[in-house]
Amino acid sequence: MNGCNSYGANCDGNPIYATLPPPGYDWATWPKVGAVDNGETLLARCWGVGGTTTNYASGLDPPDLGPDPYESDLFFFVLAPGGAWGWIPDTYFARDKVHRLGLPPC
């Protein structure tokens, strides 16, 4: 899997989380095992449901949705650069809420 959010503001340094983030988590402070840049290819093992992420600036009033707004609570369990396994939101990389890349649930 590889990719970037379509809004273009956060294409690099996307976090890979140490544990599956729960609803309401803080994306900036949740523990991470690494980060990946746009175009990075990752090996995914399975998927899980956690906190919602967006590819738009949701903290603004009104939100700045950008050209192709997308939100998801789906995460993929991936092998991060450096060898640790962690969770990455499909919001930035896969955008496959329906088929879940054909992977089993974790």
Number of C-alpha atoms within 10 A of each C-alpha: 15 16 20 23 23 18 18 13 12 15 18 17 11 18 22 27 24 17 16 23 23 13 12 10 14 12 14 8 8 15 15 16 18 21 16 20 15 17 13 15 16 18 14 18 15 17 24 18 17 19 17 18 23 17 23 23 15 12 8 9 7 8 10 14 15 14 10 10 15 18 16 19 18 24 30 28 24 22 20 23 16 8 10 12 20 22 27 32 29 26 25 25 23 19 22 14 15 8 8 18 16 10 12 10 12 10
